[in-house]
Amino acid sequence: MTLTMYEMYPDRWTAEHDERTRTTERPRRRARRTHRVDPQIIVALEQLRSAGK
């Protein structure tokens, strides 16, 4: 399973930008990086399957 993490902060952070963000704009989301995520339950199931073979 591959998930993309998102960064919720703008490139620049100023008081002016902060005011607009709070009143009219939604925070911009941009992909930060993609990496593999294996929930622990899936890892445990795969280990049980491989041990049973």
Buried (B, 14 or more C-beta within 10 A) or exposed (E): EEEEEEEEEBEEEEEEEEEEBEEEEEEEEEEEEEEEEEEEEEEEEEEEEEEEE
